[in-house]
Amino acid sequence: MGIALTRRPPPLLVAALNGSRAHPRVPRTPDELAEAARRSVDAGARVLHLHPFDARGGETLAAGPCAAALRTVRAACPRVPVSLSTAAAIEPDPRRRRELVASWTALPELVTANQGEAEIGELCDDLIGRGVGIEAGLLTLADAEAFVRSGLAERCVRVLIEPPEADPRKAIAHAAAMEEVLLRAGVALEQVHHGDGLATWAVNDRALRRGHGIRAGLEDTTVLPDGRPAPDNASLVRTAAAMMTDLGFDLRWV
């Protein structure tokens, strides 16, 4: 099994750099994001996911902060795809969210779009029309079922399996159930899996053993697999990359 795996490239490793999680090294300013991004790419990340922050320290979809974050991160990590969040937690009003996203003057390569949120299909249509790739986020079994019914799958870049349970066993079971919905529907999109808190490592391990991509970073967890606090994003990405190596994937393919 190990020999076979080393003959193909490893699954995708995404670094999720910030979000609302509390940690002293969560990057928020463009310069902080650029530094965290560069170190995460050096540790093995191939896609960067981030949430821009405004001058008051809040997550935002406003055009100015989004452009500043994209410009600075791209200067530090040229040719690395950047994904922005469109989560309703940042802007709960779906109409206002679409207005803010429509005002973007700099476009990311990708956005994450949680499929259980109001008017997410319309937002995805808007972004696809501007050439932005969609990473469809599935947090629940209902999200997975709605995504299959929507017919959006054929227009997306990949799907994110994101069970929110803190209990690793429950998170694994939930990830498996969502994956089964996609399998039964014949959805062949690339998958990237991650969990929340300590459970993210169990979810990632299961995903890698099934050949799926994974996500690591301070948006998802602030602890290492043994429960110790993670110093920063790069340490989490490095740990995820080591999981790939331990399972026989050859990172030299990247």
N, C-alpha and C positions, 0 to 999 in steps of 0.2 A: 504493500500500500504506500509506504513512504517513498519507494523508488518511483512509482507512478506519479506521485504528486510533484516530485522535484522536476519533472519534465514539462510542467506547465506553469504559467505565471500564477502568482498568488491572487486571491480575491482582493477586491478593492478595500482599502483602508482609508476611512474618512476621519478627519479631525474636527470635532465640534468644540469650538474654542471658548464660548462664553454662555450667553443666555442669562437667566435670572438667578442661577445658583450662587450661594454665598461661598466665597473662597478668597483668600488674600491675593491670589495670583490670577483671578479672572480678568482678562484683558477687556478694556472698554474703549479707550481712546484709539484713534487710528494707529498711532505709533506703538501702543501696547499690542494691538491686534497684529501688526506687522511683525513684531518681534516674536510673539507666540506662534504665528503662522510659520515663520522661517524655521524656528526650532522644531516645530511639529513635522514639517516637510523633511527636515534633516533626519528626524526620528523614524520616518517611513510613511507619513501621510501622503496620499495622492490626490485628495480633494479636501478643500477647506470649507467648513460651514461656520457662519458667524452671524451675530446680531449686532447691527450698528447701535450706538448710543448717542443721545443728544448731549448738549452742553450742561444740562441739569442732571445728567447721570441716569436717564431713563432709556429703555429700549425704544427704538423708533423706526418707522417706515418712511420718514421724511426724506426728500430727495437729497438735501445737502449732506447730512451725516452718512447716508448710504453711499453717495459718490465719494466722499472723503475716505471712508473705510475701504472701498473697493480700490481706489487709486493707490493708497498707501500699501495695502496688502499685495497688490499686483506688482508694485515696484520691488517689494521684497521677495516675492515668489512668482517670477514671470513664468507663464505657460502652465501654472497650476490652476485648475478650475475652482472658482469660488461660488459657493451657494449661500444665498441669503434666506433668512426666515420670513415667512408671511403669516406667522401664527396669530390667531385671534387674541391671544394673551397680550400682544403688543398693541393691536387696535381692534377692539371688540365689535365696532360698528362695521358691518360688511360693506356698506356703501362707501363709507369714509376710507376703509382699507383699499378698495379699488381705486379711489381717487388718488390716494397717496402713492400707490404703486404705479399708476398711470403717469404720475409726475416725475418718475425717476429719469434723470438725465444720463446716468451711467447704469448700464445693465449688467447684472451678474450672468455668468454662464448658466446658472441653475438657481432654482428656488425650491425650498421644501414647502409642500402644500398639504396640510392636514385634511384628510378627506371627510372627516366628521364635522367640519365647520360650515357655517352658513355661507351660501353663495360661493363655495370653493370652486365649483365647476366654472362659473363665470370668470372668476379670477384666473383660473388656469387658462381659459380661452384667451383672455387678454394677454397673458404673458407668452403663450405659445405664438400668438400673432406677432409678437415683437421678437421672436427668435430665442426666447429664454426656455431652457429645458426644465421639465417638471420632475421633481422627486416626490412621488405620492406617499404621504405619511399615513400609516395605518396604526392607530393606537388601540383599537378595539376590534372585536369580531364583527360588530356592526359596520365599522369603517370598511373592513375588507369586503363585506358583502355589498355595501353601497358602491364601492369602487368598481367591483365587477359589473354591477348593473349599469353603471354610468357610461360604459364604453370608452372611458378615457385612457385605458391602459395602453392602447396602441399608439397613443400620442405622447406618452411619458418616456423619460430617460431610464428611470428605475423606480423601484418601490422600496419604501422604508418600513420594516417591521419593528414596531416600537412598543412592546408591552410595558405598561407603567408600574406593574406590581413590584413591591419591595422584596417579597419573598422569592428567592431564585427559582424554586420549584414551580411556583405559580406562574412566574414570568416565562419560564421555558414552555410550560404547557400552553400558555396563551399564544406565544410565538408560533408553536407548532400548529395550533388551531387556525391562526390567520394564514399561515403558509398553506395549509390544506385547502382553504377556500380558494386561494389562487391556483393551486394545482388542479383542483376539480374543474375550474373554469378555463383551464388551458392558458393562463397568463404566464408568459415566458420571460417577462422582464427580469433584468438583473435585480437581485435583492441585496439590501444592506440591512443588517439587524443590529439592534442595541437595546439595552435595558435601562433601568434607572437605579442609581446608587450601586450598592454592592452586586445587585442582581445583573448588572450589565455584563459582568465577566462570565457568568453562567450562560447568558443568552448568546454572547459572542462565541463562546466555546462551541455551543451547539451549532451555531451558524457556520463556523469554519469547518466543522466536521461534515457539513452538508454542502460545502463548496460555495457558501454565500459570503458576501462582503460584510464588513463590520465597521462600527463607528466607536471612537474613543475620544474623550476630552472632558473638560470641566463642565460643559453643559449637561453631560449625562451622569457623571460620577466624580466625587472628590476623593475616592479611596481606591487603593490598589487591591488586587485579588485577595490579599491576606488581611484586608481591613485597615491597613495603615494609611494615614493621610497621604495623598499624592502631592508632591511638591509643586507640580505645574502641569500644563497640557502635554509638554514633551515627554514627561515621565509616563503618562497614561498611553500616549501613542507608542512609545518604545515598548511598553509592556504588551500592547496589542500585537505589535510586530513580532515580538518574541514568541507569542502564542502561535503565530503562523509558522515560524521557524520550527518550533517544537513539534508541530503537526506535519512537518515534512515539506512545507512550501519553500520554494527557493526564491528569496527576495531579490536575488541578482537579476531576475527576469524583469524587474520594474525599471 
